[in-house]
Amino acid sequence: MSLIDIFDPKAAPKPIGIDLGTTNSIVAYVVDGQPRCVADCDGDPRLPSVVHYGEHGQIIVGKEAIMLAPTHPRDTIASVKRFVGRGADDAETKLLGTYRFVASEDETDAKVIKMRVRDRIVNPVEVSAEILKQLKKNAEGVLRNVGGAVITVPAYFDDAQRQATKDAGRLAGLEVLRLLNEPTAAALAYGLDGNKNGTFAVYDLGGGTFDITILRLDDGVFQVRSTGGNSALGGDDMDRAMASVLLSEMGFDDPSERTPEIVRLAMDAARQTKHALTDQDVVDVELPAKGGATVCKRFTREAFDALIMPIVEQTGPACRRALRDAELTPEALDGVILVGGSTRIPAVRSFVQQMFGKEPLGNIDPDQVVALGAAVQADLLAGEGNADDVLLLDVLPLSLGIETMGGVAEKILPRNTTIPAGAKQTFTTYADNQTGFEIHVVQGERELASDCRSLARFTLRGIPPMPAGLARLEVTFHVDADGLLHVSAREIKTGIEQQVEVKPSYGLDEDQIEDMLLDALDHGEEDLAARRLAEQRVEAQRILMATRQGLDADGDLLNVVEHAHVLTAIDALEASLKADKVAPIESAVAHLDMLTKAWAGRRMDRAIAKAIGGKGVEDVARSVENAGGIEAHLGQQTEKG
């Protein structure tokens, strides 16, 4: 006997979980304590993430949009998730260029991807919002009254991509309760479904993104130990590899001869062939050839495996790095969870088994597991479930910090920090009478800011002119539960403050995402050397400036011989700065310090005598206290919470 849900008009809105996928998207909800996906009339919960913009302004999402893609390839947007949060000059925009990309005339958003469809221009956030609107509509068909939503994102999505996803949810009319990392959502579904405890690897290979997450499940506590991946790697790359073969078979070896219609036809055929080879050993593909003939291409599973294996193998380094970051070996894992439609491919499953030395778990549909976990989390956040039973502890995928003098990247929140998290650090001025601080927020693992990814820049103005080192700037970083960064800067003595929610207009380059951590490892020693050199140069320049100011103010306290020696030492220190070596600078700094030590004592005696001249005991005490404050600024203080 089947049961039906009876709608109660007085019931509170029902929270939903959404897996906004590259190829397909799914919406789910919790009923009677169990997550359930919303299915269409054919019983399929998957909504193809494809949007068609019609001739008369109509917008079509899903299976019908796929049917219109071959004849309207430039007005039908697929795999938009790969463009979310990316720049217009990104390599991803140039792959098998089917769409009409538009350059922005506004410099403020010149790097945002925009596409012309019919007589309008859209961006990836707007296209994603149309998919979310359709998912909300589908959910309303079952629940009538839809509440807040948890939307999942790849764990390796950067700040720009997360913010773009959240904006798409708001544009779709959803109350976004939380952005949840896809591997964490999958583990949440597995943990509650199977009541398993232990340490697991979540291998998530979808249509356009790859994530690997190592996490610990312990009586409802989900603690992410490490995470990694590539937000531009997935089943789409396999489709493109197969489509390139098919286009050559069709006679279109020259890319300039490939029309959008031909490219779309080859891509659709490649995707269908990939799906068929999951269950079959041989698939024949018939396509129109150049000149009007028909070409038949036979694909065997063996040939398909050989074609995609270089793509699958790109997931290996991230898996090994995630294990290393978690300080674990494959043998220490209790299981491997598969997520994403691409993990249905036998070659992928075989690769995962070889990588981790154990057969992966697959008792929950890899297409649905993320949406099911998101629904559970939405239910908890809405107060429907027992929030005490589950605690999610996610982590930062990349370090966050600011650029300091000399171009050094000072990390304030290191990668794999459990979120939500906050930290603050105190800095000071380098030059006299500096009335502003320029804050450059960066993300990455390299030691120099120029090698990291720039997130945002803002300036704290209105600082009263003070001697170098007297102003105290306290920079606070806070990453919320969605993984979004908020930065504030406050000058302690004046109380002047500015806050910024970091909203970059575009995301990481494809190469940056794949290579950021590898670069940090490959260039570790030279990066540390470069950082040490940059810091030593800054220190040397500070000492040179202070010494010259001292000569102008108190040069009379030096005799002729001492004065000549100090000038010679200054020249030697300036000469050492031209070399790209730390040792000569350190030696020159030490020599100048030795020559000026006695002189510094005389200067201090003069300053004290001047300060206390004609003053009472209380005034003297206050002067001493202020002198202590001046010295205190040279330190650096870090607090985390």
Secondary structure, 3 states (H helix, E strand, C coil): CCCCCCCCCCCCCEEEEEECCCCEEEEEEEECCEEEECCCCCCCCCEECEEEECCCCCEEECHHHHHHCCCCCCCEEECHHHCCCCECCCHHHHCCCCCCECCCCCHHHCCECCEEECCEEECHHHHHHHHHHHHHHHHHHHHCCEEEEEEEECCCCCHHHHHHHHHHHHHCCCCEEEEEEHHHHHHHHHHHHHCCCEEEEEEEECCCCEEEEEEEEECCEEEEEEEEEECCCCHHHHHHHHHHHHHHHCCCCCHHHCCHHHHHHHHHHHHHHHHHCCCCCEEEEEEECCCCCEEEEEEEHHHHHHHHHHHHHCCHHHHHHHHHHCCCCHHHCCEEEEECHHHHCHHHHHHHHHHHCCCCECCCCCCCHHHHHHHHHHHHHCCCCCHHHCEEEEECCCCEEEEECCCEEEEEECCCCEECEEEEEEEECCCCCCCEEEEEEEECCCCEHHHCEEEEEEEEECCCCCCCCCCEEEEEEEECCCCCEEEEEEECCCCCEEEEECCCCCCCCHHHHHHHHHHHHHCHHHHHHHHHHHHHHHHHHHHHHHHHHHHHHHHHHCCHHHHHHHHHHHHHHHHHCCCCCHHHHHHHHHHHHHHHHHHHHHHHHHHHHHHHCCCCHHHHHHHHHHHHHHHHCCCCCEEEC
